[in-house]
């Protein structure tokens, strides 16, 4: 099946990407994007250490240029689809890789792959947490291939914005607590005044207009 152009929008950016429909048999298929394939390659290498795994897709030097454009051409996507197909066929026929858990998950999980693999989650925060928690971030990025992390700058911006927001909240916490205490004290003071004025009105010691004032204070 031909690739399908998709658009994903967040509060920071809008990303356009191609998805690939992988038909497994007459009644089963999954939909994946290229970063899912990159994540598969990284996981296969980690899971099948010591084995000569199939070469990853997308090593041509100029590929990263078009990968980072706003809209990749259909010709580009169709060429990549053929490469992905060849790569997956080699993985499936591989004596070791064909039996690994990561490949089975990639081929059989009907949901978005990000529900199982945080590094390809639709949430930028989840992906960022996955990258940062990696034992060796640089090694992970090399294995995923720089062209796969097409939204890495957006992830960094998201982290910086969230860090600044949390710092502002931490700095303002003391002032906010003091403000709440002051408002509470003021409310209690007004309430006490209202009760006292009501007592005077009911006892006849204060004129009638004070009845409305006391109700407002209480």
CNS distance restraints for C-alpha pairs under 8 A (distance, minus, plus):
assign (resid   1 and name CA) (resid  20 and name CA) 7.69 0.50 0.50
assign (resid   1 and name CA) (resid  21 and name CA) 6.23 0.50 0.50
assign (resid   1 and name CA) (resid  22 and name CA) 7.80 0.50 0.50
assign (resid   2 and name CA) (resid  20 and name CA) 7.26 0.50 0.50
assign (resid   2 and name CA) (resid  21 and name CA) 7.63 0.50 0.50
assign (resid   2 and name CA) (resid  78 and name CA) 6.83 0.50 0.50
assign (resid   2 and name CA) (resid  81 and name CA) 8.00 0.50 0.50
assign (resid   3 and name CA) (resid  18 and name CA) 6.09 0.50 0.50
assign (resid   3 and name CA) (resid  19 and name CA) 5.61 0.50 0.50
assign (resid   3 and name CA) (resid  20 and name CA) 4.94 0.50 0.50
assign (resid   3 and name CA) (resid  21 and name CA) 6.95 0.50 0.50
assign (resid   3 and name CA) (resid  74 and name CA) 7.80 0.50 0.50
assign (resid   3 and name CA) (resid  77 and name CA) 6.48 0.50 0.50
assign (resid   3 and name CA) (resid  78 and name CA) 6.49 0.50 0.50
assign (resid   3 and name CA) (resid  81 and name CA) 7.09 0.50 0.50
assign (resid   4 and name CA) (resid  18 and name CA) 5.42 0.50 0.50
assign (resid   4 and name CA) (resid  19 and name CA) 5.23 0.50 0.50
assign (resid   4 and name CA) (resid  20 and name CA) 6.61 0.50 0.50
assign (resid   5 and name CA) (resid  16 and name CA) 7.12 0.50 0.50
assign (resid   5 and name CA) (resid  17 and name CA) 5.81 0.50 0.50
assign (resid   5 and name CA) (resid  18 and name CA) 4.49 0.50 0.50
assign (resid   5 and name CA) (resid  19 and name CA) 6.41 0.50 0.50
assign (resid   6 and name CA) (resid  16 and name CA) 5.77 0.50 0.50
assign (resid   6 and name CA) (resid  17 and name CA) 5.37 0.50 0.50
assign (resid   6 and name CA) (resid  18 and name CA) 5.82 0.50 0.50
assign (resid   6 and name CA) (resid  19 and name CA) 6.91 0.50 0.50
assign (resid   7 and name CA) (resid  14 and name CA) 7.00 0.50 0.50
assign (resid   7 and name CA) (resid  15 and name CA) 5.73 0.50 0.50
assign (resid   7 and name CA) (resid  16 and name CA) 4.47 0.50 0.50
assign (resid   7 and name CA) (resid  17 and name CA) 6.36 0.50 0.50
assign (resid   8 and name CA) (resid  14 and name CA) 5.70 0.50 0.50
assign (resid   8 and name CA) (resid  15 and name CA) 5.17 0.50 0.50
assign (resid   8 and name CA) (resid  16 and name CA) 6.37 0.50 0.50
assign (resid   9 and name CA) (resid  13 and name CA) 6.04 0.50 0.50
assign (resid   9 and name CA) (resid  14 and name CA) 4.25 0.50 0.50
assign (resid   9 and name CA) (resid  15 and name CA) 6.29 0.50 0.50
assign (resid  10 and name CA) (resid  14 and name CA) 6.18 0.50 0.50
assign (resid  12 and name CA) (resid 154 and name CA) 7.07 0.50 0.50
assign (resid  12 and name CA) (resid 158 and name CA) 7.39 0.50 0.50
assign (resid  13 and name CA) (resid 154 and name CA) 7.17 0.50 0.50
assign (resid  15 and name CA) (resid  70 and name CA) 7.39 0.50 0.50
assign (resid  15 and name CA) (resid 151 and name CA) 7.80 0.50 0.50
assign (resid  16 and name CA) (resid  70 and name CA) 6.30 0.50 0.50
assign (resid  16 and name CA) (resid  71 and name CA) 6.13 0.50 0.50
assign (resid  17 and name CA) (resid  33 and name CA) 7.58 0.50 0.50
assign (resid  17 and name CA) (resid  71 and name CA) 7.25 0.50 0.50
assign (resid  17 and name CA) (resid  72 and name CA) 7.47 0.50 0.50
assign (resid  18 and name CA) (resid  33 and name CA) 6.23 0.50 0.50
assign (resid  18 and name CA) (resid  34 and name CA) 7.57 0.50 0.50
assign (resid  18 and name CA) (resid  77 and name CA) 6.76 0.50 0.50
assign (resid  19 and name CA) (resid  31 and name CA) 6.49 0.50 0.50
assign (resid  19 and name CA) (resid  32 and name CA) 5.54 0.50 0.50
assign (resid  19 and name CA) (resid  33 and name CA) 4.45 0.50 0.50
assign (resid  19 and name CA) (resid  34 and name CA) 7.22 0.50 0.50
assign (resid  20 and name CA) (resid  31 and name CA) 5.58 0.50 0.50
assign (resid  20 and name CA) (resid  32 and name CA) 5.32 0.50 0.50
assign (resid  20 and name CA) (resid  33 and name CA) 5.95 0.50 0.50
assign (resid  20 and name CA) (resid  34 and name CA) 7.95 0.50 0.50
assign (resid  20 and name CA) (resid  81 and name CA) 6.79 0.50 0.50
assign (resid  21 and name CA) (resid  29 and name CA) 6.78 0.50 0.50
assign (resid  21 and name CA) (resid  30 and name CA) 5.90 0.50 0.50
assign (resid  21 and name CA) (resid  31 and name CA) 4.51 0.50 0.50
assign (resid  21 and name CA) (resid  32 and name CA) 6.55 0.50 0.50
assign (resid  22 and name CA) (resid  29 and name CA) 5.43 0.50 0.50
assign (resid  22 and name CA) (resid  30 and name CA) 5.31 0.50 0.50
assign (resid  22 and name CA) (resid  31 and name CA) 6.04 0.50 0.50
assign (resid  22 and name CA) (resid  32 and name CA) 7.42 0.50 0.50
assign (resid  23 and name CA) (resid  28 and name CA) 6.30 0.50 0.50
assign (resid  23 and name CA) (resid  29 and name CA) 4.26 0.50 0.50
assign (resid  23 and name CA) (resid  30 and name CA) 6.68 0.50 0.50
assign (resid  24 and name CA) (resid  28 and name CA) 5.52 0.50 0.50
assign (resid  24 and name CA) (resid  29 and name CA) 5.24 0.50 0.50
assign (resid  24 and name CA) (resid  30 and name CA) 7.79 0.50 0.50
assign (resid  24 and name CA) (resid 107 and name CA) 7.67 0.50 0.50
assign (resid  25 and name CA) (resid  29 and name CA) 7.01 0.50 0.50
assign (resid  29 and name CA) (resid 108 and name CA) 7.99 0.50 0.50
assign (resid  29 and name CA) (resid 110 and name CA) 7.81 0.50 0.50
assign (resid  30 and name CA) (resid 107 and name CA) 6.75 0.50 0.50
assign (resid  30 and name CA) (resid 108 and name CA) 7.10 0.50 0.50
assign (resid  30 and name CA) (resid 109 and name CA) 7.27 0.50 0.50
assign (resid  30 and name CA) (resid 110 and name CA) 5.84 0.50 0.50
assign (resid  31 and name CA) (resid 110 and name CA) 7.97 0.50 0.50
assign (resid  31 and name CA) (resid 112 and name CA) 7.93 0.50 0.50
assign (resid  32 and name CA) (resid  36 and name CA) 6.15 0.50 0.50
assign (resid  32 and name CA) (resid  37 and name CA) 7.58 0.50 0.50
assign (resid  32 and name CA) (resid 112 and name CA) 7.88 0.50 0.50
assign (resid  32 and name CA) (resid 113 and name CA) 7.60 0.50 0.50
assign (resid  33 and name CA) (resid  37 and name CA) 7.01 0.50 0.50
assign (resid  34 and name CA) (resid  38 and name CA) 6.46 0.50 0.50
assign (resid  34 and name CA) (resid 148 and name CA) 6.94 0.50 0.50
assign (resid  35 and name CA) (resid  39 and name CA) 6.15 0.50 0.50
assign (resid  35 and name CA) (resid 120 and name CA) 6.85 0.50 0.50
assign (resid  35 and name CA) (resid 144 and name CA) 7.97 0.50 0.50
assign (resid  35 and name CA) (resid 148 and name CA) 5.03 0.50 0.50
assign (resid  35 and name CA) (resid 149 and name CA) 7.13 0.50 0.50
assign (resid  36 and name CA) (resid  40 and name CA) 6.14 0.50 0.50
assign (resid  36 and name CA) (resid 113 and name CA) 7.17 0.50 0.50
assign (resid  36 and name CA) (resid 120 and name CA) 6.31 0.50 0.50
assign (resid  37 and name CA) (resid  41 and name CA) 6.28 0.50 0.50
assign (resid  37 and name CA) (resid  84 and name CA) 7.61 0.50 0.50
assign (resid  38 and name CA) (resid  42 and name CA) 6.39 0.50 0.50
assign (resid  38 and name CA) (resid  56 and name CA) 7.48 0.50 0.50
assign (resid  38 and name CA) (resid  57 and name CA) 7.74 0.50 0.50
assign (resid  38 and name CA) (resid 143 and name CA) 7.84 0.50 0.50
assign (resid  38 and name CA) (resid 144 and name CA) 5.17 0.50 0.50
assign (resid  38 and name CA) (resid 145 and name CA) 7.07 0.50 0.50
assign (resid  38 and name CA) (resid 148 and name CA) 6.34 0.50 0.50
assign (resid  39 and name CA) (resid  43 and name CA) 6.16 0.50 0.50
assign (resid  39 and name CA) (resid 119 and name CA) 7.27 0.50 0.50
assign (resid  39 and name CA) (resid 120 and name CA) 7.22 0.50 0.50
assign (resid  39 and name CA) (resid 144 and name CA) 6.04 0.50 0.50
assign (resid  40 and name CA) (resid  44 and name CA) 5.96 0.50 0.50
assign (resid  40 and name CA) (resid 102 and name CA) 6.61 0.50 0.50
assign (resid  40 and name CA) (resid 103 and name CA) 6.85 0.50 0.50
assign (resid  40 and name CA) (resid 106 and name CA) 7.06 0.50 0.50
assign (resid  41 and name CA) (resid  45 and name CA) 6.22 0.50 0.50
assign (resid  41 and name CA) (resid  56 and name CA) 6.37 0.50 0.50
assign (resid  41 and name CA) (resid 143 and name CA) 7.58 0.50 0.50
assign (resid  41 and name CA) (resid 144 and name CA) 7.34 0.50 0.50
assign (resid  42 and name CA) (resid  46 and name CA) 6.34 0.50 0.50
assign (resid  42 and name CA) (resid 140 and name CA) 7.53 0.50 0.50
assign (resid  42 and name CA) (resid 143 and name CA) 5.45 0.50 0.50
assign (resid  42 and name CA) (resid 144 and name CA) 5.89 0.50 0.50
assign (resid  43 and name CA) (resid  47 and name CA) 5.94 0.50 0.50
assign (resid  43 and name CA) (resid 102 and name CA) 6.39 0.50 0.50
assign (resid  44 and name CA) (resid  48 and name CA) 5.72 0.50 0.50
assign (resid  44 and name CA) (resid  53 and name CA) 7.72 0.50 0.50
assign (resid  44 and name CA) (resid  97 and name CA) 6.76 0.50 0.50
assign (resid  44 and name CA) (resid 100 and name CA) 7.26 0.50 0.50
assign (resid  44 and name CA) (resid 102 and name CA) 6.33 0.50 0.50
assign (resid  44 and name CA) (resid 103 and name CA) 7.23 0.50 0.50
assign (resid  45 and name CA) (resid  49 and name CA) 5.88 0.50 0.50
assign (resid  45 and name CA) (resid  53 and name CA) 6.86 0.50 0.50
assign (resid  47 and name CA) (resid 100 and name CA) 7.12 0.50 0.50
assign (resid  47 and name CA) (resid 102 and name CA) 7.76 0.50 0.50
assign (resid  48 and name CA) (resid  53 and name CA) 7.78 0.50 0.50
assign (resid  48 and name CA) (resid  96 and name CA) 7.03 0.50 0.50
assign (resid  48 and name CA) (resid  97 and name CA) 6.64 0.50 0.50
assign (resid  48 and name CA) (resid 100 and name CA) 7.39 0.50 0.50
assign (resid  51 and name CA) (resid  96 and name CA) 7.29 0.50 0.50
assign (resid  53 and name CA) (resid  91 and name CA) 7.59 0.50 0.50
assign (resid  53 and name CA) (resid  94 and name CA) 7.86 0.50 0.50
assign (resid  53 and name CA) (resid  97 and name CA) 7.01 0.50 0.50
assign (resid  54 and name CA) (resid  87 and name CA) 6.83 0.50 0.50
assign (resid  54 and name CA) (resid  90 and name CA) 6.34 0.50 0.50
assign (resid  54 and name CA) (resid  91 and name CA) 6.37 0.50 0.50
assign (resid  55 and name CA) (resid  87 and name CA) 7.46 0.50 0.50
assign (resid  56 and name CA) (resid  87 and name CA) 7.10 0.50 0.50
assign (resid  57 and name CA) (resid  83 and name CA) 6.40 0.50 0.50
assign (resid  57 and name CA) (resid  84 and name CA) 6.49 0.50 0.50
assign (resid  57 and name CA) (resid  87 and name CA) 6.84 0.50 0.50
assign (resid  58 and name CA) (resid  63 and name CA) 6.68 0.50 0.50
assign (resid  58 and name CA) (resid  80 and name CA) 7.64 0.50 0.50
assign (resid  58 and name CA) (resid 147 and name CA) 7.85 0.50 0.50
assign (resid  59 and name CA) (resid  63 and name CA) 7.27 0.50 0.50
assign (resid  60 and name CA) (resid  64 and name CA) 7.91 0.50 0.50
assign (resid  62 and name CA) (resid  66 and name CA) 7.20 0.50 0.50
assign (resid  63 and name CA) (resid  67 and name CA) 6.07 0.50 0.50
assign (resid  63 and name CA) (resid 147 and name CA) 7.65 0.50 0.50
assign (resid  64 and name CA) (resid  68 and name CA) 6.24 0.50 0.50
assign (resid  64 and name CA) (resid 146 and name CA) 7.70 0.50 0.50
assign (resid  64 and name CA) (resid 147 and name CA) 5.11 0.50 0.50
assign (resid  65 and name CA) (resid  69 and name CA) 6.90 0.50 0.50
assign (resid  66 and name CA) (resid  72 and name CA) 6.08 0.50 0.50
assign (resid  67 and name CA) (resid  72 and name CA) 6.56 0.50 0.50
assign (resid  67 and name CA) (resid 147 and name CA) 6.36 0.50 0.50
assign (resid  67 and name CA) (resid 150 and name CA) 7.25 0.50 0.50
assign (resid  68 and name CA) (resid 147 and name CA) 7.58 0.50 0.50
assign (resid  68 and name CA) (resid 150 and name CA) 6.21 0.50 0.50
assign (resid  72 and name CA) (resid  76 and name CA) 6.53 0.50 0.50
assign (resid  72 and name CA) (resid  77 and name CA) 7.00 0.50 0.50
assign (resid  73 and name CA) (resid  77 and name CA) 6.39 0.50 0.50
assign (resid  74 and name CA) (resid  78 and name CA) 6.02 0.50 0.50
assign (resid  75 and name CA) (resid  79 and name CA) 6.16 0.50 0.50
assign (resid  76 and name CA) (resid  80 and name CA) 6.23 0.50 0.50
assign (resid  77 and name CA) (resid  81 and name CA) 6.07 0.50 0.50
assign (resid  78 and name CA) (resid  82 and name CA) 6.45 0.50 0.50
assign (resid  79 and name CA) (resid  83 and name CA) 6.51 0.50 0.50
assign (resid  80 and name CA) (resid  84 and name CA) 6.08 0.50 0.50
assign (resid  81 and name CA) (resid  85 and name CA) 6.13 0.50 0.50
assign (resid  82 and name CA) (resid  86 and name CA) 6.30 0.50 0.50
assign (resid  83 and name CA) (resid  87 and name CA) 6.12 0.50 0.50
assign (resid  84 and name CA) (resid  88 and name CA) 6.12 0.50 0.50
assign (resid  85 and name CA) (resid  89 and name CA) 6.16 0.50 0.50
assign (resid  86 and name CA) (resid  90 and name CA) 6.27 0.50 0.50
assign (resid  87 and name CA) (resid  91 and name CA) 6.28 0.50 0.50
assign (resid  88 and name CA) (resid  92 and name CA) 6.07 0.50 0.50
assign (resid  89 and name CA) (resid  93 and name CA) 6.16 0.50 0.50
assign (resid  90 and name CA) (resid  94 and name CA) 5.96 0.50 0.50
assign (resid  91 and name CA) (resid  97 and name CA) 5.65 0.50 0.50
assign (resid  91 and name CA) (resid  98 and name CA) 5.57 0.50 0.50
assign (resid  91 and name CA) (resid 103 and name CA) 7.81 0.50 0.50
assign (resid  92 and name CA) (resid  97 and name CA) 6.83 0.50 0.50
assign (resid  92 and name CA) (resid  98 and name CA) 4.32 0.50 0.50
assign (resid  92 and name CA) (resid  99 and name CA) 7.87 0.50 0.50
assign (resid  92 and name CA) (resid 103 and name CA) 7.91 0.50 0.50
assign (resid  93 and name CA) (resid  97 and name CA) 7.93 0.50 0.50
assign (resid  93 and name CA) (resid  98 and name CA) 5.84 0.50 0.50
assign (resid  94 and name CA) (resid  98 and name CA) 5.08 0.50 0.50
assign (resid  95 and name CA) (resid  99 and name CA) 7.28 0.50 0.50
assign (resid  96 and name CA) (resid 100 and name CA) 6.73 0.50 0.50
assign (resid  97 and name CA) (resid 103 and name CA) 7.23 0.50 0.50
assign (resid  98 and name CA) (resid 103 and name CA) 6.90 0.50 0.50
assign (resid  99 and name CA) (resid 103 and name CA) 7.42 0.50 0.50
assign (resid  99 and name CA) (resid 104 and name CA) 7.41 0.50 0.50
assign (resid 100 and name CA) (resid 104 and name CA) 6.66 0.50 0.50
assign (resid 101 and name CA) (resid 105 and name CA) 6.19 0.50 0.50
assign (resid 102 and name CA) (resid 106 and name CA) 6.16 0.50 0.50
assign (resid 103 and name CA) (resid 107 and name CA) 6.20 0.50 0.50
assign (resid 104 and name CA) (resid 108 and name CA) 5.94 0.50 0.50
assign (resid 105 and name CA) (resid 109 and name CA) 5.45 0.50 0.50
assign (resid 106 and name CA) (resid 113 and name CA) 7.09 0.50 0.50
assign (resid 109 and name CA) (resid 113 and name CA) 6.82 0.50 0.50
assign (resid 111 and name CA) (resid 115 and name CA) 7.10 0.50 0.50
assign (resid 113 and name CA) (resid 117 and name CA) 6.09 0.50 0.50
assign (resid 113 and name CA) (resid 120 and name CA) 6.91 0.50 0.50
assign (resid 113 and name CA) (resid 121 and name CA) 7.21 0.50 0.50
assign (resid 114 and name CA) (resid 118 and name CA) 5.47 0.50 0.50
assign (resid 114 and name CA) (resid 119 and name CA) 7.05 0.50 0.50
assign (resid 114 and name CA) (resid 120 and name CA) 4.82 0.50 0.50
assign (resid 114 and name CA) (resid 121 and name CA) 3.67 0.50 0.50
assign (resid 114 and name CA) (resid 122 and name CA) 6.27 0.50 0.50
assign (resid 115 and name CA) (resid 121 and name CA) 6.45 0.50 0.50
assign (resid 117 and name CA) (resid 121 and name CA) 6.61 0.50 0.50
assign (resid 118 and name CA) (resid 126 and name CA) 6.05 0.50 0.50
assign (resid 118 and name CA) (resid 127 and name CA) 5.70 0.50 0.50
assign (resid 118 and name CA) (resid 130 and name CA) 6.03 0.50 0.50
assign (resid 119 and name CA) (resid 126 and name CA) 7.26 0.50 0.50
assign (resid 119 and name CA) (resid 127 and name CA) 4.67 0.50 0.50
assign (resid 119 and name CA) (resid 128 and name CA) 7.66 0.50 0.50
assign (resid 119 and name CA) (resid 130 and name CA) 5.45 0.50 0.50
assign (resid 119 and name CA) (resid 131 and name CA) 6.80 0.50 0.50
assign (resid 120 and name CA) (resid 127 and name CA) 6.23 0.50 0.50
assign (resid 121 and name CA) (resid 126 and name CA) 6.34 0.50 0.50
assign (resid 121 and name CA) (resid 127 and name CA) 5.81 0.50 0.50
assign (resid 122 and name CA) (resid 126 and name CA) 7.93 0.50 0.50
assign (resid 122 and name CA) (resid 127 and name CA) 7.80 0.50 0.50
assign (resid 123 and name CA) (resid 127 and name CA) 6.37 0.50 0.50
assign (resid 124 and name CA) (resid 128 and name CA) 6.04 0.50 0.50
assign (resid 124 and name CA) (resid 155 and name CA) 6.00 0.50 0.50
assign (resid 124 and name CA) (resid 158 and name CA) 7.75 0.50 0.50
assign (resid 125 and name CA) (resid 129 and name CA) 6.12 0.50 0.50
assign (resid 125 and name CA) (resid 155 and name CA) 7.28 0.50 0.50
assign (resid 125 and name CA) (resid 158 and name CA) 7.55 0.50 0.50
assign (resid 125 and name CA) (resid 159 and name CA) 7.67 0.50 0.50
assign (resid 126 and name CA) (resid 130 and name CA) 6.22 0.50 0.50
assign (resid 127 and name CA) (resid 131 and name CA) 6.29 0.50 0.50
assign (resid 128 and name CA) (resid 132 and name CA) 6.08 0.50 0.50
assign (resid 128 and name CA) (resid 155 and name CA) 6.18 0.50 0.50
assign (resid 128 and name CA) (resid 156 and name CA) 7.89 0.50 0.50
assign (resid 128 and name CA) (resid 159 and name CA) 7.80 0.50 0.50
assign (resid 129 and name CA) (resid 133 and name CA) 5.93 0.50 0.50
assign (resid 130 and name CA) (resid 134 and name CA) 6.36 0.50 0.50
assign (resid 131 and name CA) (resid 137 and name CA) 6.32 0.50 0.50
assign (resid 131 and name CA) (resid 140 and name CA) 7.68 0.50 0.50
assign (resid 132 and name CA) (resid 137 and name CA) 6.61 0.50 0.50
assign (resid 133 and name CA) (resid 137 and name CA) 7.90 0.50 0.50
assign (resid 134 and name CA) (resid 140 and name CA) 7.26 0.50 0.50
assign (resid 136 and name CA) (resid 140 and name CA) 6.26 0.50 0.50
assign (resid 137 and name CA) (resid 141 and name CA) 6.21 0.50 0.50
assign (resid 138 and name CA) (resid 142 and name CA) 6.24 0.50 0.50
assign (resid 139 and name CA) (resid 143 and name CA) 6.22 0.50 0.50
assign (resid 140 and name CA) (resid 144 and name CA) 6.10 0.50 0.50
assign (resid 141 and name CA) (resid 145 and name CA) 5.96 0.50 0.50
assign (resid 141 and name CA) (resid 146 and name CA) 6.47 0.50 0.50
assign (resid 141 and name CA) (resid 149 and name CA) 7.95 0.50 0.50
assign (resid 142 and name CA) (resid 146 and name CA) 6.66 0.50 0.50
assign (resid 144 and name CA) (resid 148 and name CA) 6.24 0.50 0.50
assign (resid 144 and name CA) (resid 149 and name CA) 7.45 0.50 0.50
assign (resid 145 and name CA) (resid 149 and name CA) 7.23 0.50 0.50
assign (resid 146 and name CA) (resid 150 and name CA) 7.50 0.50 0.50
assign (resid 151 and name CA) (resid 155 and name CA) 6.43 0.50 0.50
assign (resid 152 and name CA) (resid 156 and name CA) 6.35 0.50 0.50
assign (resid 153 and name CA) (resid 157 and name CA) 6.24 0.50 0.50
assign (resid 154 and name CA) (resid 158 and name CA) 6.11 0.50 0.50
assign (resid 155 and name CA) (resid 159 and name CA) 6.25 0.50 0.50
assign (resid 156 and name CA) (resid 160 and name CA) 6.21 0.50 0.50
assign (resid 157 and name CA) (resid 161 and name CA) 6.06 0.50 0.50
assign (resid 158 and name CA) (resid 162 and name CA) 6.10 0.50 0.50
assign (resid 159 and name CA) (resid 163 and name CA) 6.06 0.50 0.50
assign (resid 160 and name CA) (resid 164 and name CA) 6.21 0.50 0.50
assign (resid 161 and name CA) (resid 165 and name CA) 6.16 0.50 0.50
assign (resid 162 and name CA) (resid 166 and name CA) 6.16 0.50 0.50
assign (resid 163 and name CA) (resid 167 and name CA) 6.20 0.50 0.50
assign (resid 164 and name CA) (resid 168 and name CA) 6.27 0.50 0.50
assign (resid 165 and name CA) (resid 169 and name CA) 6.34 0.50 0.50
assign (resid 166 and name CA) (resid 170 and name CA) 6.14 0.50 0.50
assign (resid 167 and name CA) (resid 171 and name CA) 6.19 0.50 0.50
assign (resid 168 and name CA) (resid 172 and name CA) 6.12 0.50 0.50
assign (resid 169 and name CA) (resid 173 and name CA) 5.98 0.50 0.50
assign (resid 172 and name CA) (resid 176 and name CA) 6.06 0.50 0.50
assign (resid 173 and name CA) (resid 177 and name CA) 6.16 0.50 0.50
assign (resid 174 and name CA) (resid 178 and name CA) 6.22 0.50 0.50
assign (resid 175 and name CA) (resid 179 and name CA) 6.09 0.50 0.50
assign (resid 176 and name CA) (resid 180 and name CA) 6.25 0.50 0.50
assign (resid 177 and name CA) (resid 181 and name CA) 6.30 0.50 0.50
assign (resid 178 and name CA) (resid 182 and name CA) 6.18 0.50 0.50
assign (resid 179 and name CA) (resid 183 and name CA) 6.15 0.50 0.50
assign (resid 180 and name CA) (resid 184 and name CA) 6.07 0.50 0.50
assign (resid 181 and name CA) (resid 185 and name CA) 6.13 0.50 0.50
assign (resid 182 and name CA) (resid 186 and name CA) 6.10 0.50 0.50
assign (resid 183 and name CA) (resid 187 and name CA) 6.06 0.50 0.50
assign (resid 184 and name CA) (resid 188 and name CA) 6.17 0.50 0.50
assign (resid 185 and name CA) (resid 189 and name CA) 6.10 0.50 0.50
assign (resid 186 and name CA) (resid 190 and name CA) 6.19 0.50 0.50
assign (resid 187 and name CA) (resid 191 and name CA) 6.06 0.50 0.50
assign (resid 188 and name CA) (resid 192 and name CA) 6.14 0.50 0.50
assign (resid 189 and name CA) (resid 193 and name CA) 6.27 0.50 0.50
assign (resid 190 and name CA) (resid 194 and name CA) 6.14 0.50 0.50
assign (resid 190 and name CA) (resid 217 and name CA) 5.50 0.50 0.50
assign (resid 190 and name CA) (resid 218 and name CA) 6.88 0.50 0.50
assign (resid 191 and name CA) (resid 195 and name CA) 6.33 0.50 0.50
assign (resid 191 and name CA) (resid 217 and name CA) 5.62 0.50 0.50
assign (resid 191 and name CA) (resid 218 and name CA) 4.60 0.50 0.50
assign (resid 192 and name CA) (resid 196 and name CA) 6.34 0.50 0.50
assign (resid 192 and name CA) (resid 218 and name CA) 7.51 0.50 0.50
assign (resid 193 and name CA) (resid 197 and name CA) 6.23 0.50 0.50
assign (resid 193 and name CA) (resid 214 and name CA) 7.63 0.50 0.50
assign (resid 193 and name CA) (resid 217 and name CA) 6.98 0.50 0.50
assign (resid 193 and name CA) (resid 218 and name CA) 7.83 0.50 0.50
assign (resid 194 and name CA) (resid 198 and name CA) 6.16 0.50 0.50
assign (resid 194 and name CA) (resid 213 and name CA) 7.44 0.50 0.50
assign (resid 194 and name CA) (resid 214 and name CA) 4.34 0.50 0.50
assign (resid 194 and name CA) (resid 215 and name CA) 6.62 0.50 0.50
assign (resid 194 and name CA) (resid 216 and name CA) 7.43 0.50 0.50
assign (resid 194 and name CA) (resid 217 and name CA) 4.69 0.50 0.50
assign (resid 194 and name CA) (resid 218 and name CA) 4.90 0.50 0.50
assign (resid 195 and name CA) (resid 199 and name CA) 6.28 0.50 0.50
assign (resid 195 and name CA) (resid 214 and name CA) 6.78 0.50 0.50
assign (resid 195 and name CA) (resid 218 and name CA) 6.51 0.50 0.50
assign (resid 196 and name CA) (resid 200 and name CA) 6.41 0.50 0.50
assign (resid 197 and name CA) (resid 201 and name CA) 6.18 0.50 0.50
assign (resid 197 and name CA) (resid 206 and name CA) 7.63 0.50 0.50
assign (resid 197 and name CA) (resid 210 and name CA) 7.08 0.50 0.50
assign (resid 197 and name CA) (resid 211 and name CA) 7.67 0.50 0.50
assign (resid 197 and name CA) (resid 214 and name CA) 5.51 0.50 0.50
assign (resid 198 and name CA) (resid 202 and name CA) 6.10 0.50 0.50
assign (resid 198 and name CA) (resid 210 and name CA) 7.82 0.50 0.50
assign (resid 198 and name CA) (resid 211 and name CA) 6.47 0.50 0.50
assign (resid 198 and name CA) (resid 214 and name CA) 5.53 0.50 0.50
assign (resid 198 and name CA) (resid 215 and name CA) 7.62 0.50 0.50
assign (resid 199 and name CA) (resid 203 and name CA) 6.10 0.50 0.50
assign (resid 200 and name CA) (resid 204 and name CA) 6.15 0.50 0.50
assign (resid 200 and name CA) (resid 205 and name CA) 5.02 0.50 0.50
assign (resid 200 and name CA) (resid 206 and name CA) 5.43 0.50 0.50
assign (resid 201 and name CA) (resid 205 and name CA) 5.89 0.50 0.50
assign (resid 201 and name CA) (resid 206 and name CA) 4.78 0.50 0.50
assign (resid 201 and name CA) (resid 207 and name CA) 6.59 0.50 0.50
assign (resid 201 and name CA) (resid 208 and name CA) 6.76 0.50 0.50
assign (resid 201 and name CA) (resid 210 and name CA) 6.81 0.50 0.50
assign (resid 201 and name CA) (resid 211 and name CA) 6.31 0.50 0.50
assign (resid 206 and name CA) (resid 210 and name CA) 6.69 0.50 0.50
assign (resid 207 and name CA) (resid 211 and name CA) 7.88 0.50 0.50
assign (resid 209 and name CA) (resid 213 and name CA) 7.04 0.50 0.50
assign (resid 210 and name CA) (resid 214 and name CA) 6.05 0.50 0.50
assign (resid 211 and name CA) (resid 215 and name CA) 6.36 0.50 0.50
assign (resid 212 and name CA) (resid 216 and name CA) 6.30 0.50 0.50
assign (resid 213 and name CA) (resid 217 and name CA) 6.33 0.50 0.50
assign (resid 214 and name CA) (resid 218 and name CA) 6.22 0.50 0.50
